[in-house]
Amino acid sequence: MQKKTSVNIIDVARVANVSVATVSRSFNNPEVVKPKVREKILQIAADLGYTANSAAKALRSKKTKVIGAIVPTLDHSIYATMIHAFQNTLSEQGYVVYVVSCGFDSSDIFDKVTLLLERSAEALLIVGEILDENLEKHLLKMNIPTVCTYSYKYDSVFPFIGFDNYASITTVTDHLYALGHRNITMICGPLKGNDRQITRVEAFENYMANKQAQYSVIECKGDYNIAFGSDTIKSIVQESPNVTAVICNSDVIAFGVLAGAKEIGISIPDQISVTGCDNLEFAEYLTPPLTTLRIPAEQMGVLSAKTILENLNNKKPLQSFLLETDLITRASTSAKPQ
């Protein structure tokens, strides 16, 4: 097998017909890889001239001024807002940010993390809880400074700079209940590997069950976008005509709900109240203006950058920050129709 002048982990994975994560584990966590598979990978790596001089190991001897960020998507501007603030704060001290989108499943990001470390990322920002035990062990073993965001866990291995999703959705649900709504539907994002959505659904279901009120949850299993919101409200009106309020776990979905309701002649909020989540820029300009949860996206980005900088430059331990959300009440919610 002919050696290449420059070989990386992706080349080894391609030739071995395995994932990048499996190659990384073969070098860094061999105990979790089947012996025959690991032997094959190590042989191919040797033939190609690849060595396990990973970015994490290189960081012990040099600074790269590169930070990695893993986000679900940049299609929703709430994540772009956070990353913009994160990047701007880091750039003030000469750092650059490599951004990788991974979808909403945080249990399957080992490959994405490995790619960032191969590109010499000194530290990581990850949206949500790390749900892959092997990845958790890997980051601890390689001593990679890692900050999680958009959630808040009180007993996590890694620091969180985010907000309490459970308390926030409880506030939204309580607002609708106080207006007299007793049959509410939540439209949530994909649940697999998504601690944010899982926690929000749990908060909603617990609140409604404790009040002995009627409720349902509709999970998006495809594209989490405006069209999904529009299609879903049409289904709700047809299949569950007694629903009087809808909680959308994203302003993007709420946008679709308002558009779909208008299309079929449903008056918001006279017939159905609607709430969103994020307080995106367009929320107050919708018809009607959207009641929504303000998420501290910019603050999460700035504080995440600052705690990483303090760690890298001054050796200070990474810090956690529990941030506040606010319910912005606008005209898309009102008392239950009589």
N, C-alpha and C positions, 0 to 999 in steps of 0.2 A: 504494500500500500504506500503510495507516494505521499511524502510529508508536505504539508503546506507551510508557507513561510509565516503565516499568521493564522492561528487556529483558536477558536473560542469554544465555549461550552455548547453553543448551538450546533456547531459542526459535528461535535461528538454525538450529540443527541440524534442528529439526522442520520448519521452512518449507523448508529446502534439501533435505530428505529425505536427509541424510547423518548420520554419527555425530558425537557431540560431539568425538571425537578428530580427525576430519577438519577440523572448524571450527577447533579449537585449532592444528592444524598449518598451516592456511592463514594464520594470523597469526604463528605463532612459528617454524615450519619450512616455509616456502613451497616450498622446493626438492623436498620429498617429495610434493607434491600436484600432480596434473595441472593445467596452466594453465587449461583451460576450467572445471574444477570449482572451482578457487580463485577465478576471476573471478565465477562465479555466487554463491559464498558471500559474497565481499566486497560484491557488489551488494545481496544480500539483507540483509546486516548493516547496510549504509548506509541502506537503505530502512526498516529496523526501528529505526534509531537506536542500534545496538549498536556500541561501540568496543572495541578490544582492551586495555582497561584491566583486564587480568587481575589476579587476586589477587596473583600473584607480583610484578608490577610495583608494585602498591599497597604491598606490604610494604617497599619501599624508603623509604617516607615515614611509615609508621605501624606500630605493633605491634597485632596483633589478639588475642593470647593464645589463638589457636586452633591445635591440632595435629591433623593427619589421621592416621588409622591404617587400613591396608588388610589385612584378614585373610581367610583362605579361608572360614571359617564360624564362627558362634558356637554351633552345635549341639553341637560337641565342647568340653567344658569346659576342655580344656587351653589353648585360645585365649582363652577368657573369663578364665581365671586370669591369663594374661600381660597382657591388656588392663586388667584390674582394677588390677594393680600399676602398670602404666604410667600409668593415669589418676590413681590416688591420689597418685603421686609428683609429677605435673605440677600437680595441683590445689592442692598445698601452696604453690605460687607463683602461684596465680590463673589457671592455664591450664585450658582445657576441651579435650576430645578428641572429634572427630567420627569415628565408626567406620563403615566401609563393608565389607561382605563381598563377595567377588569370585569365590568358588569356588576350585578348586585350580589353575587354569591361570594362572600368573603371566606368561604371554606376551601376555595380552589384558586389561590393566588400565589402558590409557591413558585410557579414558573415565572410569573411577572416580577416577583421580588428578586429571584435569581438573576433575571436579565438586568435589573437595576444595579445589583451588586457587581455584576460582570462589567458594568460601565462605571465602576468606581464610586458608587454613591456612598457618602460618608454616614448618612443617616436617612431615616425613612419617616414619611407621614403616610398613615394608612387610614382610610375612612372605615369606621366601624371596628368591631371586635375581631381579633384574629382567632378564627375558629378551627385552624389546622394545627394540631398539637405538634406535628413534626416541624412546621414552620416556626412555631413558638420556640421550640428547643434549638432550632438552627440559629435563630437571631440571638438568643441568649448565649449560645456557645461561641458565636463569632463576635459577640459584644458589639452589635450594631445598635446605636441609639435609635429607638423607635417610639413614635408618638401616635396614638390612635385618637380619632376625632369623630365628631358627629353623634357620639353616644357618650354615656358616662357610666363606668363600672367602678364600684367602690372597692372591689377585691381583685383587681386585674394585675397580672404580672407586669404589664406595660402601662405607662401613664396615659390618662385620657384627658383631652381638652375638648369638652363638648357639653351637652345638656342632657337632662333627664327626660328621655322620650316618654316614659311611663307617666310622670307627673304632668308633662305638657299635654298629652292627649286626654288625660283625665280632666284637665281644665277645659279643653274644647268640648268634651262630652257633657260636662257639667253645665256649660253655657247653654247648650241645646236643651238639656233636660229642664233647666230653670225656665226656659221659654215654653215649656209644656209638651215638648216632643217625647213621645213614648214608643215610637217605632222608627228606629234609626238604622241606616245602612252605612257601613264604612267601606270605602274603596281603597284597597291597599296595594302596595307594590309587590313584586315577587318575594316570597317568604324564605325560600331555600338559601341558607347561609347569610341571611340578612337580619342581623340582630336588631336594627332600627325598626324595621317593619314588624318583626315578631313581637317586640316589646310594645309597640303601639296597639297592635291587635289585642294583646293580653290586657292592656290597660282598659281599652274600650269594652271588651267582653266582660271583664270583672265588674266594671262600673254598672253596665246595663243589667247584668245578672243580679247584682246586689240590690238594684232598684226594682227587680222583677219586671223589667220592661222588655219589649220585643226588639230584637236586633238581628242583623245579618252582616256577614263580611264577604266581600267580593274581591278575590285576589287576581291581580293581573299576572297572567302566565305567558304573555307575549310582549309586544312593544308597549312600554309604559309611557304613553304619549297622549296628546290631545284627542286623537281619534278614538283611543280606548275610552276616555272619559265620555265622549259624545255617544258612543255605542252603548256604554254601560247605563247611562241615565235612561236611555230609551228602553232598555231591557227592564230596568227597575220599575218604570211607570207601567209597563205592560204586565209584568209578572208579579209585582208587589205593590199594588195601587194604594195600600194603606201606609206606606212609608211617607213620612212627612219631613225628614231631614236626612242629609247625606254628608258624611265626613270624608273629605278627600285627603289622602296623605301626601298630596303634592298640589301646589297651585296649578301646575301644568294640567293635571287631571281635572281640577276644578274648572279650569278654562274650558275644557272639553264638555264638562257637564253643563255649564251655562249655555254653551253654544248648542248642544244637543237638545236641551230643554226648550230653548227658543224655537228651534226647528220644528218641534212637535207641539208647540203651543202651550207649554207648561210655564206658568208665571213663577219667577223666583223673586222674592221668598213667599209670595202669597199662597202658593200651593206646596212648594218644597223649599226648605232652607238648605243652604249649601255653605260649607266651610272648606278652607284650603289649609295648606301648610307650607311655609317658607317666606311669605310676604315678598314675593318677587315684585319687581318694579311695575309690572303691568297690572298688578292686583287691584289697585285703587282706581284704575281706569276702565275696568270691565263694567258691563251693564247687567246687573247692578254691581257696584263696587264690592269686592270680595272680603268677607270676614275670614281672617286667616291668622295663623300662628307665625309670629316673627321669629326667625331662626338667626342666631348671631354668627352668620357665616364669615363675615369679615373679621370679627373678633377672634374666631377660632383660628383663622389663617395667621393672623398677626401673632397671637400668643404661642401657637405651635412653632412658628419660626423663631421667636425669641427664646423659648426654652431650649430648642435645639442649638441655637448659637451659643447660649450660656454653657451648654454641655460641651460642645466642641472646642470653644475658645477658652473657657475658664474652668473646665472640669466640674462644673456644678451639676448635681443630680437633676435629671429631668423632672419637671413638675407637672402635676395634674391641676386642672382648673374646671370647676363646675360653673357653667354659665347659665344665665337666665333666658327664658323665652317669654314673649308677651302675646296675649291674644288681642289682635287688632279687630275691633268690632265695626263692621260696616253694614251696608244695606242688603247683603245677601242672606241675612238671617233675621227672623222675626218670630213672633209667637205662633204656636201651632194653629193652623186654620181651624175654624169652628165648623 
